Amino acid sequence: MVFSKILVSLLTCVIFLSWVGYFVFAYQMVKARKEGVSIFDVRLMSNPLNLVFRPSLLSPQGLIARRRFIISFISFIVSLVTIILLFQRCGSKTD
């Protein structure tokens, strides 16, 4: 039971850091687009976050931010699902 509390605490920290990283790296990715690519470009369907799906419109710094953005998003989802499964397995048992 103590192990699950520690695990939940660590996963909560990972979720928070992933959530913050999601926004930081999304901002960096949008700022590091190639010259001539507008934020609300037709190629992006007027949505700046579509740069994730169009890496050809990003500079080298934008590609690094894109990779970190994707890692943050995946770690957020995996940590959240892990906590949900942990609570389903252990329930709300108290010591």
SULBELWO-V371996 format. One record per run of one state. SS is the DSSP state (@ for helix, = for strand, . for the rest). FROM is the first residue (numbers start at 1). LEN is the number of residues. If there is no record, write none. Layout:
SS|FROM|LEN ; SS|FROM|LEN
This chain:
.|1|1 ; @|2|30 ; .|32|1 ; =|33|1 ; .|34|8 ; @|42|3 ; .|45|3 ; @|48|5 ; .|53|2 ; @|55|3 ; =|58|1 ; .|59|1 ; @|60|31 ; .|91|5
